[in-house]
């Protein structure tokens, strides 16, 4: 779910990505613990990841990094031809 949210952000679907991140937080670390790790109030984080939220890039990056660390994941970015969503092929530009 975390990788899907990051992919959706990269593809311009920020609303779906924010809602996926919100669900991921609820099902894993929780907003209280995420807030503690980031030095932000849980309510502020909930607003950022709501349908009407508009998180700044630095907050979004911190949220994603904290969630990846909590899940024991290392996120990487690959390039693929347009329309190649989920493709394993890599391309160097």
VENGI-V408372 format. One record per residue. N is the residue number from 0. RES is the residue in three letters. PHI is phi as a letter, one per 20 degrees, with the letter a starting at -180 (NA if undefined). OMEGA is omega in whole degrees, -180 to 180 (NA if undefined). BURIAL is b if it has 24 or more other ideal C-beta (glycine too) atoms within 12 Angstrom, else e. Layout:
N_RES_PHI_OMEGA_BURIAL + N_RES_PHI_OMEGA_BURIAL
This chain:
0_UNK_NA_179_e + 1_UNK_f_179_b + 2_UNK_f_178_b + 3_UNK_f_178_e + 4_UNK_f_179_b + 5_UNK_f_178_b + 6_UNK_f_180_b + 7_UNK_f_176_e + 8_UNK_f_-179_b + 9_UNK_f_-180_e + 10_UNK_e_175_e + 11_UNK_n_180_e + 12_UNK_e_-174_e + 13_UNK_f_-180_b + 14_UNK_f_179_e + 15_UNK_f_-179_e + 16_UNK_f_180_b + 17_UNK_f_-179_b + 18_UNK_f_176_b + 19_UNK_f_178_b + 20_UNK_f_179_b + 21_UNK_g_179_b + 22_UNK_f_178_e + 23_UNK_f_179_b + 24_UNK_f_-179_b + 25_UNK_g_-176_e + 26_UNK_e_-178_e + 27_UNK_c_-171_e + 28_UNK_f_-176_b + 29_UNK_n_-177_e + 30_UNK_f_179_b + 31_UNK_f_-178_e + 32_UNK_f_178_e + 33_UNK_f_178_b + 34_UNK_f_178_b + 35_UNK_f_-179_e + 36_UNK_f_-176_e + 37_UNK_e_-177_b + 38_UNK_m_-180_e + 39_UNK_c_179_b + 40_UNK_f_177_e + 41_UNK_g_180_e + 42_UNK_f_178_e + 43_UNK_f_179_e + 44_UNK_f_178_b + 45_UNK_f_178_b + 46_UNK_f_180_e + 47_UNK_g_-175_b + 48_UNK_e_176_b + 49_UNK_e_180_e + 50_UNK_f_179_e + 51_UNK_e_-178_e + 52_UNK_f_179_e + 53_UNK_b_-175_e + 54_UNK_f_173_b + 55_UNK_f_-177_e + 56_UNK_g_-179_e + 57_UNK_f_177_e + 58_UNK_f_179_b + 59_UNK_f_179_b + 60_UNK_f_179_e + 61_UNK_f_179_e + 62_UNK_f_-178_b + 63_UNK_f_-180_b + 64_UNK_f_-180_e + 65_UNK_f_179_b + 66_UNK_f_178_b + 67_UNK_f_179_b + 68_UNK_f_180_e + 69_UNK_f_-178_e + 70_UNK_e_-179_e + 71_UNK_m_-178_e + 72_UNK_d_170_e + 73_UNK_d_-179_e + 74_UNK_e_176_e + 75_UNK_c_179_e + 76_UNK_d_176_e + 77_UNK_c_173_e + 78_UNK_e_179_e + 79_UNK_b_176_e + 80_UNK_g_178_e + 81_UNK_g_-178_e + 82_UNK_n_-178_e + 83_UNK_e_-178_e + 84_UNK_g_179_e + 85_UNK_n_-178_e + 86_UNK_f_178_e + 87_UNK_e_-179_e + 88_UNK_f_179_e + 89_UNK_d_-178_e + 90_UNK_c_178_e + 91_UNK_d_179_e + 92_UNK_d_NA_e
